[in-house]
Amino acid sequence: MNQLRKIFHFNPTCELAIANGSPYYQAPAILREFEEELAPILLVFASSSDHVLKEKALPNQFMERLGELGLSSGSCLSKAQSLEALKNEPVLLQPWGWSPAELNYLSDYRQPSDIQTRSIQLANSDLFQRKHAVQFVNDFLDENPQPFFPEKEQRPQILDSIEAIESYLLQHPQMVLKSPLSSSGRGLQVIRKNKLNDSNKRWIKTILAQQNYLVAEPLFNKKTDLSFQFELKPSGEILFRGISFFQTNNNGQYLGHHINPETDLAYHHFHKNELTTIADHLSRQVRKSCFHRLYHGFLGIDALIYEEDQHFKIQPCLEINPRLNMGILSQAIEQKIHPESSGQFLTYYHPGKNYHAFAEEQARKNPPIVTDQRLRKGFLSLTAPKSDSLFGAYLLLF
């Protein structure tokens, strides 16, 4: 049997769509622009028979450059072009994440019946909700006690009233509140004072009215963001795909990933074999969890190394992402650039300065250097900026 063509779609607003619940949900215009502008990053996953859905065409020069560097042999097509090219051929749909709205958007495509059934089950499940990560980490810590894991009172808690949140704040004067459904550090409130202000209270009441609960956890003295990457196969096998290291801002919002990070940067708080052991225990916990029962595909578990009383500790599960994610994307990039390269994969959004101007400036300052037909150093945009582009994604290699 010939391998199915893969159709990729960048919809990182899938959690918002799940929270809304409607098959006709549309994200706000600024987020739809973000999805359209950053869609080309999925080309890294695409082979010559695959394509990425993107409504606005990309310049031939941009696509040719990605091909010359071995970063992608796939293509970008609008949905109409895609359906015309396939002519009802069965495919493997690869959205960033499933939701009722994504099921509706991709309903004109044919998938094998077993895969289609699994997609429908996932899109209509509550697997993306943070309550499952809370249950997961509590079970994990109960079964794997270690002095470098959080104490019991430092574990995340599910709270369903503003009074419960205020009581939690008395025990943890600095805390993070998370809505049940959000991604990339959105849907977070970082509380750095031991009292809620009016803005905090309005946000809390809105989320409780919409989604019924919030997750609270202490604000740790963060040193390193990392994620454990797994792949859950239809056979039931769980593959450990490695550890990726990323960056967030002070409010927990995603900025980018380290690419082939230097050993001292990645592991100076924990030895690599210690993290690999933690990954092995996480894999065993995944096998016992609802994720293993309901989901096939990539799964990222975000973690945090932090300092407490002059000791380094690790919170092994802050988030669970049963979908494509930036960690698995960064690993795909590492496989396609020069093996001696290191640097960063970063996203761009600065309302006062468009991405096109930024990309041109960076390309002048850090022209790309190619060795053995692979990108070795310098700046390379992974999106094709227009003169008015607000968003972008790029590599900066050293």
C-alpha positions as CSV (number, residue, x, y, z in Angstrom):
1,M,0.0,0.0,0.0
2,N,1.3,3.4,-0.9
3,Q,2.0,5.8,2.0
4,L,-0.7,8.3,2.5
5,R,0.0,11.9,1.6
6,K,0.1,14.2,4.6
7,I,-1.8,17.5,4.7
8,F,-0.6,19.9,7.4
9,H,-2.6,22.8,8.8
10,F,-1.2,25.3,11.4
11,N,-4.1,26.0,13.8
12,P,-2.5,26.8,17.2
13,T,-5.8,28.3,18.3
14,C,-7.2,24.8,18.6
15,E,-7.5,25.1,22.4
16,L,-9.5,28.3,22.0
17,A,-11.7,26.5,19.4
18,I,-12.2,23.6,21.9
19,A,-13.2,26.0,24.7
20,N,-15.7,27.6,22.3
21,G,-17.1,24.2,21.2
22,S,-18.7,25.4,18.0
23,P,-17.7,23.7,14.7
24,Y,-18.0,27.1,13.1
25,Y,-15.7,28.9,15.5
26,Q,-13.3,31.5,14.1
27,A,-10.4,32.9,16.0
28,P,-10.0,36.6,16.3
29,A,-8.6,38.3,13.2
30,I,-5.1,38.9,14.6
31,L,-4.8,35.2,15.6
32,R,-6.0,34.1,12.1
33,E,-3.3,36.4,10.7
34,F,-0.7,34.7,13.0
35,E,-1.8,31.2,11.7
36,E,-1.6,32.3,8.1
37,E,1.8,34.0,8.4
38,L,3.4,31.1,10.4
39,A,1.9,28.2,8.4
40,P,5.2,27.7,6.4
41,I,7.0,26.5,9.5
42,L,5.2,23.2,9.0
43,L,7.1,22.7,5.7
44,V,9.9,21.3,7.9
45,F,7.7,18.2,8.4
46,A,6.6,17.8,4.8
47,S,8.1,15.4,2.2
48,S,7.8,15.9,-1.6
49,S,4.3,14.4,-1.7
50,D,2.9,16.4,1.2
51,H,1.7,20.0,1.4
52,V,0.8,22.7,4.0
53,L,-2.5,24.5,3.8
54,K,-1.9,28.3,3.3
55,E,-4.4,30.6,1.6
56,K,-1.9,33.1,0.3
57,A,0.8,31.9,-2.1
58,L,4.5,32.0,-1.2
59,P,7.2,33.4,-3.5
60,N,8.9,30.7,-5.6
61,Q,12.3,32.0,-4.4
62,F,11.4,31.3,-0.8
63,M,10.3,27.7,-1.6
64,E,13.3,27.1,-3.7
65,R,15.7,28.2,-1.0
66,L,14.1,25.8,1.6
67,G,14.6,23.0,-1.0
68,E,18.2,23.9,-1.7
69,L,19.0,23.8,2.0
70,G,17.2,20.5,2.5
71,L,14.7,22.0,4.9
72,S,11.7,20.9,3.0
73,S,10.6,19.3,-0.3
74,G,6.9,19.9,0.3
75,S,4.6,22.6,-1.0
76,C,2.0,25.1,0.2
77,L,-1.4,25.1,-1.3
78,S,-4.7,26.8,-0.6
79,K,-7.5,24.6,0.6
80,A,-9.2,24.8,-2.8
81,Q,-5.9,24.0,-4.6
82,S,-5.3,21.1,-2.2
83,L,-8.7,19.5,-2.8
84,E,-8.4,19.9,-6.5
85,A,-5.0,18.3,-6.5
86,L,-6.1,15.3,-4.4
87,K,-9.4,14.6,-6.3
88,N,-10.9,12.7,-3.3
89,E,-7.7,10.7,-2.7
90,P,-7.4,9.4,0.9
91,V,-4.9,11.4,3.0
92,L,-3.4,11.7,6.5
93,L,-4.5,14.9,8.0
94,Q,-2.0,16.6,10.3
95,P,-3.4,19.7,11.9
96,W,-1.5,21.3,14.7
97,G,-4.3,20.1,17.0
98,W,-7.9,18.8,16.7
99,S,-11.0,20.6,17.7
100,P,-14.7,20.6,16.5
101,A,-13.9,23.6,14.3
102,E,-10.9,21.8,12.8
103,L,-13.0,18.7,12.0
104,N,-15.4,20.9,10.2
105,Y,-12.7,22.8,8.3
106,L,-11.1,19.6,7.1
107,S,-14.4,17.7,6.5
108,D,-14.0,17.7,2.7
109,Y,-10.9,15.4,2.9
110,R,-11.0,11.6,3.0
111,Q,-9.1,9.8,5.7
112,P,-9.0,6.0,6.4
113,S,-12.1,5.2,8.5
114,D,-10.1,4.1,11.6
115,I,-8.0,7.3,11.6
116,Q,-11.1,9.4,10.9
117,T,-12.9,7.8,13.9
118,R,-9.9,8.6,16.2
119,S,-9.8,12.2,15.0
120,I,-13.4,12.7,15.8
121,Q,-13.0,11.2,19.2
122,L,-10.0,13.4,20.0
123,A,-11.7,16.6,18.7
124,N,-14.7,15.9,20.9
125,S,-12.9,14.8,24.0
126,D,-11.6,17.0,26.9
127,L,-8.1,15.7,26.6
128,F,-6.6,19.2,26.0
129,Q,-7.9,20.4,29.4
130,R,-5.3,21.2,32.0
131,K,-7.1,19.1,34.6
132,H,-5.6,16.0,33.0
133,A,-2.1,17.4,33.4
134,V,-2.8,18.1,37.1
135,Q,-4.0,14.5,37.6
136,F,-1.0,13.2,35.6
137,V,1.6,15.1,37.6
138,N,0.0,14.2,41.0
139,D,0.0,10.5,40.1
140,F,3.5,10.8,38.8
141,L,4.9,12.4,41.9
142,D,3.1,10.0,44.2
143,E,4.7,7.1,42.4
144,N,8.2,8.7,41.9
145,P,9.1,10.6,45.1
146,Q,12.4,12.4,44.7
147,P,14.0,15.3,46.7
148,F,14.4,17.3,43.5
149,F,10.6,17.2,42.7
150,P,8.2,19.8,44.2
151,E,6.8,19.2,47.7
152,K,3.2,18.1,48.0
153,E,2.0,21.6,48.8
154,Q,3.7,22.9,45.7
155,R,1.8,20.8,43.3
156,P,-0.8,22.4,41.0
157,Q,-4.4,22.5,42.3
158,I,-7.7,22.9,40.6
159,L,-9.8,25.8,42.1
160,D,-13.3,26.7,41.2
161,S,-14.0,29.9,43.1
162,I,-12.4,33.3,43.7
163,E,-12.5,32.5,47.4
164,A,-10.5,29.3,46.9
165,I,-7.9,31.3,44.9
166,E,-7.6,33.9,47.5
167,S,-7.1,31.2,50.1
168,Y,-4.4,29.6,47.9
169,L,-2.7,33.0,47.6
170,L,-2.3,33.1,51.4
171,Q,-0.2,30.0,51.2
172,H,1.7,31.0,48.1
173,P,2.2,34.8,47.9
174,Q,3.4,34.5,44.3
175,M,1.5,32.2,42.0
176,V,0.5,31.4,38.4
177,L,-3.2,30.9,37.4
178,K,-4.0,29.0,34.2
179,S,-7.2,28.7,32.3
180,P,-8.3,25.1,31.5
181,L,-7.7,25.6,27.8
182,S,-5.0,27.8,26.2
183,S,-1.6,27.4,24.7
184,S,1.9,29.0,24.2
185,G,1.6,30.7,27.6
186,R,-1.6,32.4,26.8
187,G,-4.5,32.1,29.3
188,L,-2.1,32.7,32.2
189,Q,-2.1,35.3,35.0
190,V,1.1,35.7,37.0
191,I,0.3,37.0,40.5
192,R,3.4,38.5,42.0
193,K,1.7,40.2,45.0
194,N,-0.1,38.5,47.8
195,K,-3.4,40.1,46.9
196,L,-5.6,40.0,43.8
197,N,-6.2,43.4,42.1
198,D,-9.4,44.3,40.2
199,S,-7.9,43.2,36.9
200,N,-7.0,39.8,38.3
201,K,-10.5,39.4,39.7
202,R,-12.2,40.3,36.4
203,W,-10.1,37.8,34.5
204,I,-10.7,35.1,37.1
205,K,-14.5,35.6,37.1
206,T,-14.5,35.5,33.3
207,I,-12.6,32.2,33.1
208,L,-14.7,30.6,35.8
209,A,-17.9,31.6,34.1
210,Q,-16.6,30.2,30.7
211,Q,-14.6,27.2,31.8
212,N,-15.6,26.4,35.4
213,Y,-12.2,26.2,37.0
214,L,-8.6,27.4,37.1
215,V,-5.3,25.7,37.8
216,A,-3.1,27.3,40.5
217,E,0.5,26.6,41.2
218,P,3.4,28.5,42.9
219,L,5.5,30.9,40.9
220,F,8.9,29.1,40.9
221,N,12.3,30.7,40.5
222,K,12.7,29.5,37.0
223,K,16.1,28.6,35.5
224,T,15.3,26.5,32.4
225,D,12.2,25.7,30.4
226,L,12.3,22.2,28.8
227,S,10.0,19.6,27.3
228,F,10.0,15.9,27.1
229,Q,8.9,14.8,23.6
230,F,7.1,11.5,23.0
231,E,5.3,9.8,20.1
232,L,2.3,7.6,20.8
233,K,2.1,5.0,18.0
234,P,-1.2,3.3,16.9
235,S,0.4,0.0,18.0
236,G,0.5,1.2,21.6
237,E,4.2,1.8,21.5
238,I,5.5,5.0,23.2
239,L,8.6,6.4,21.7
240,F,10.8,8.9,23.6
241,R,11.9,11.5,21.0
242,G,14.2,13.5,23.2
243,I,14.4,16.7,25.3
244,S,14.0,20.2,23.9
245,F,14.9,23.5,25.6
246,F,12.9,26.6,25.0
247,Q,12.4,30.2,26.2
248,T,9.5,32.1,27.6
249,N,9.1,35.6,28.8
250,N,8.4,36.7,32.4
251,N,4.7,35.9,31.9
252,G,5.2,32.4,30.6
253,Q,4.5,33.2,27.0
254,Y,6.5,31.3,24.4
255,L,9.4,33.0,22.6
256,G,11.4,30.2,20.9
257,H,13.5,27.1,21.2
258,H,17.2,26.4,21.5
259,I,18.6,24.5,18.5
260,N,21.3,21.9,19.3
261,P,22.0,23.7,22.6
262,E,25.5,23.6,24.0
263,T,25.8,20.9,26.7
264,D,26.5,23.3,29.5
265,L,23.5,25.4,28.6
266,A,21.1,22.5,28.5
267,Y,22.3,20.3,31.4
268,H,24.2,22.4,33.9
269,H,21.5,22.0,36.5
270,F,20.8,18.3,35.9
271,H,22.9,15.6,34.2
272,K,21.6,14.3,30.9
273,N,21.2,10.8,32.3
274,E,19.1,12.2,35.2
275,L,16.7,13.8,32.7
276,T,16.6,10.7,30.6
277,T,15.6,8.7,33.7
278,I,12.8,11.2,34.4
279,A,11.7,10.8,30.8
280,D,11.6,7.0,31.2
281,H,9.3,7.4,34.3
282,L,7.1,9.9,32.5
283,S,6.7,7.4,29.6
284,R,5.5,4.8,32.0
285,Q,3.0,7.3,33.5
286,V,1.8,8.2,30.0
287,R,1.1,4.5,29.4
288,K,-1.3,4.5,32.4
289,S,-3.0,7.7,31.5
290,C,-6.0,8.8,29.4
291,F,-3.6,10.1,26.8
292,H,-2.4,6.6,25.9
293,R,-6.1,5.4,25.6
294,L,-7.4,8.3,23.4
295,Y,-4.5,9.7,21.4
296,H,-2.0,8.7,18.7
297,G,0.7,11.2,17.6
298,F,3.3,13.6,19.1
299,L,2.9,14.5,22.8
300,G,5.0,17.1,24.6
301,I,5.3,17.4,28.3
302,D,6.6,20.8,29.4
303,A,8.7,21.0,32.5
304,L,10.6,23.5,34.5
305,I,14.0,23.5,36.3
306,Y,13.9,26.0,39.2
307,E,16.0,27.0,42.2
308,E,14.8,26.7,45.7
309,D,16.9,27.3,48.9
310,Q,20.1,27.1,46.8
311,H,19.2,23.8,45.3
312,F,18.0,23.0,41.8
313,K,14.7,21.1,41.4
314,I,12.4,20.2,38.6
315,Q,8.7,20.4,38.1
316,P,8.4,17.5,35.6
317,C,4.9,18.3,34.2
318,L,3.6,21.8,33.9
319,E,1.7,21.2,30.6
320,I,0.8,18.2,28.4
321,N,0.3,18.9,24.7
322,P,-1.3,16.0,22.8
323,R,-0.6,17.6,19.4
324,L,2.2,18.9,17.2
325,N,4.2,21.4,19.2
326,M,7.2,23.7,18.9
327,G,9.4,21.1,20.7
328,I,9.0,18.5,18.1
329,L,9.3,21.2,15.4
330,S,12.7,22.2,16.8
331,Q,13.8,18.6,16.8
332,A,12.8,18.3,13.1
333,I,14.9,21.5,12.3
334,E,17.9,20.0,14.1
335,Q,17.8,17.0,11.8
336,K,17.9,19.3,8.7
337,I,20.6,21.8,9.4
338,H,24.3,21.3,9.6
339,P,25.0,18.9,12.6
340,E,27.6,21.4,14.0
341,S,25.2,24.3,14.1
342,S,23.6,25.6,17.2
343,G,21.4,28.6,17.9
344,Q,17.7,29.5,18.2
345,F,14.4,29.1,16.6
346,L,12.4,32.2,17.4
347,T,9.0,33.7,16.7
348,Y,8.5,37.4,16.1
349,Y,5.7,39.8,17.1
350,H,6.5,43.5,17.8
351,P,3.5,45.7,17.0
352,G,5.6,48.7,16.4
353,K,7.9,47.1,13.8
354,N,6.9,44.8,11.0
355,Y,8.6,41.5,10.5
356,H,9.7,42.3,6.9
357,A,11.9,45.2,8.1
358,F,13.3,43.0,10.9
359,A,14.1,40.1,8.6
360,E,15.9,42.3,6.1
361,E,18.0,43.9,8.8
362,Q,18.9,40.5,10.3
363,A,19.8,39.0,6.9
364,R,22.3,41.9,6.4
365,K,23.8,41.6,9.8
366,N,23.9,37.8,9.8
367,P,24.0,36.5,6.3
368,P,23.3,32.7,6.0
369,I,26.4,30.5,5.6
370,V,25.9,27.1,4.0
371,T,28.2,24.1,4.4
372,D,27.7,20.8,2.7
373,Q,24.3,22.2,1.4
374,R,23.1,22.6,4.9
375,L,22.5,25.9,6.8
376,R,25.5,26.3,9.1
377,K,25.3,29.8,10.5
378,G,23.4,33.1,10.2
379,F,19.8,34.2,9.8
380,L,17.2,32.4,7.8
381,S,13.5,33.3,7.8
382,L,11.2,30.3,7.9
383,T,8.3,32.4,6.9
384,A,8.0,34.7,3.8
385,P,7.3,38.2,5.1
386,K,5.3,40.7,3.2
387,S,5.8,44.4,3.6
388,D,3.1,44.5,6.3
389,S,3.7,41.2,8.0
390,L,3.3,41.5,11.8
391,F,4.4,37.9,12.5
392,G,7.3,35.7,11.6
393,A,9.5,32.8,12.5
394,Y,13.3,32.4,11.9
395,L,16.5,30.6,12.7
396,L,19.5,32.4,14.1
397,L,22.5,30.1,14.1
398,F,26.0,30.7,15.6
